[in-house]
Amino acid sequence: MNALERRSTFALSSIFALRMLGLFMIIPVFSVAGQSYQHATPTLIGLAVGVYGLSQALLQIPFSLWADRYHRKTLIVIGLLFFALGGAVAAMSESIYGVIIGRAIAGAGAVSAVVMALLSDVTREQQRSKAMAIMGMSIGLSFVVAFSLGPWLTSKVGISGLFWVTSIMGVLAIFMLFMVPKTTRHHQQRRQDYWVQLKQVLKMGDLNRLHVSVFALHLLLTAMFIYLPSQLIEFADIPLSEHGLVYLPLLVISLFFAFPSIILAEKYRKMRGIFITAIVAVIAGLIVLSFGYQSKYVLLTGLALFFIAFNVMEALLPSWLSKSAPIQSKATAMGVNASGQFFGAFCGGMLGGQLLILNNTTIGWSVLAAIAIIWLLISFGLKQPRYLTSLVLPLPVDRQVDEWATQLLAIHGIEEVVVMADQQVAYVKLDKREIDDEVRQDLAHLVGKDLAI
């Protein structure tokens, strides 16, 4: 990765992590701390936790449709302001209804897909999986930090103070956006009607399989972490306050498997094989938990398998999505995918609660394993994605940039030109298989030199 890609990846991953940290810190404490609010009932407390994901799921697609037409950085700022405002409303509320409203407002800043689309703009195709992997790992790390930090912060500043912390994190995330360069996108297909654009995305079979994948992955994750803590206490004799110390080493171990898998997927074009293998690892982990949950070490082994597979999938899914989505509808496709992610988390929370009521651990883990097997069967239809390559070219000094970009797009094999005027460079995304001698000559004429492709 070059310096621009490293800086942009760090900034956008930090934005993701700060939002997720604020979200996750609430989860392990609110079921208890929420009882102090006026009019609180178990149902309303659950709604206060879940309404964030519900509003996220509903608004990801509108935000992503706008992101394919307007400046992505502007939309991210608007979303983060919603996130900060919602935290402030919840912090100032004395009634559970005020907290529900605040959480709904915070969830209205549904910019996950916009952040990922911006990251795909400022990274070359051959570095995309690495950038998405870093973003995925930042989310996983924020999860572990939040579950360790949330109870401690609540004991110091109370639940209202915790909401103020989430609001401050939203504001800090806005400042991180200044590290990302301004981009201007050029592509071959012109603007479509919103509904036409959405229908085009929803008709693509491989994209729908990826949406099912992210739904299943986050359903299983959320259900697990409602269902798992009580078993770590009962069978592994690990108190709740030390669960973060279990998750952190497992996350670190999973990185040693995730990064080589991502390199293999990208460099050797083995993405589909590794993707299917990761789903099999999820199934294996859940089957291990189904039969060996009463043993501390078997329980941790099953959890480790799931963590490894989860981190591989978190890195591969956005990269695969960015390769398969139509260039002019990339943010829209990511928005549908993000809606699937948050709706999966919402359904996983409900399912995890029902599994607890069952009071049968073997059946509970078996249900989750069955869902993963259905996910695997659906995913067999996935085709290997296209592998584009990005060239970094200096902007011309003797002609208009828009005219130059249009001339580039007229060349067969070039899919998109992303211009970063402040850095005086452009990323030109092309399919190497379509590049012949004639195309090389046309490129050399426009650029002023021969290019090694």
C-alpha positions, 0 to 999 in steps of 0.5 A: 500500500502506498502512503495515501492508501495507508493514511486513508485506510487508517482514517476510514477504519478509525471512523468505523471503529469509533462508531462500533465502539460506541455501539458495542459499549452499550450492549453488555451493560444496558440490560441492567443499567436500563432498568433505572429509566422511567417506564422501563420494561424488559421489552422497551429495554430490548427495543432501546438496544435493537432500534439502532440496528433497525434504523441502520438497516432501513436507511443504509440503502437510501444513503448508498443511493445518494452516495452514487450521486453526491459527494461521499465525504459530505454524506459521511459527515451528515451520518456522523452528526446524526450518530453524535446527536442521537448519543446526546439525546439518549444521554439527556433522557430520563425516560426509556422512550427518550433513549429509544428516540436517541438510539433511533436517531443515532442509527439514522446515520447509516453510512457504513456502506458509504465509508466502504465505498469511499475506501474502495475509491481511494485504494487500488484494486490489488490492495483492496482486500488488504484495506478491507481486512484492516477495516474488518480487524478494526471492527473486531478489535472495537468489539473486544475493547468495548465489551471490556471498557463498557462496564468499567466506564459505566461504573465511573460515569453512569449510563448517561455518561456512556451515551455522552462518550458515544456522542464524543466518538461521533464528533472525533470520527468527523475529524478523522475524515480530513485525512482522506483525499477528496475524490472525483469519480468518472465511469462509463455508464451515466446516471440512472433513476434511483429505482432502476439502479436499485433493481439492477443491483437486486437482480444480480445473483452473485450480489444477492448471495453475498447479501445472504452471506453477510446476513447469516454471518452477523446473525450467527455472531449476534446470536452467539454473543447472547448465547455464549457468555452464560456458557463461558461462566457455567462451563469454563468458569470464566466470570463476565468481567474477564470475557474480554480477556478471552476474546482478545487472544482469540482475535489475535490468533485469528489474525495469523490465519486471516491475513495469509488467507486474504493474500492467497485469495487476492494474489492467487485468485482463490477467493471463492475457495477460501470463502467456501472454506471459511463457511465450512470453518464456521460450521465446524466451530458450531458443531464442536460447540454442539457436542463439546460445550461442557469442556472448557477447552473444547468450548474455546476451540469451537469459539476460535474456529468461529473467530478465524472464519469470521475475520476471514469473511469480514475481510473477503466480503467487502472486497468481493462486493466491490469487485462484483458490484456495477461500478456506477452502483457500487455504493448502492450494492454496499448499502443493500449489503450493509442493510443485510448486515444490520438486519442479520444482527437484529434477527440474531439478537432475537434468535439468541434470546429464544435459544436462551429460553429453550434451555437446551444447549445442544439444540441451541448450537445445532440450530445455529449450525443448521443455519450455517449449512443452509448458508453454505448451500446457497454460497455454492452458486458463487462465481469467481469475481473479476480481478481488476488492476489499478494504475496510479497516473499523474494528472495531465498539466496540458489539458482538462482533467475531465476531458482526459478522464473521458478519453481514458474511459473510451479505451477498451478495458478501462472501467473507472477513473478516480481523480484525486486533484489535491494529490495530482493523481488518478487511479485508473481501474482496468481489466488486464485481460482486455489490454492488447497492444493497441490499447497499450499504444492508446494509453501511452499516447494519453499518458505520455509514456509506456506503461508496464501493465 
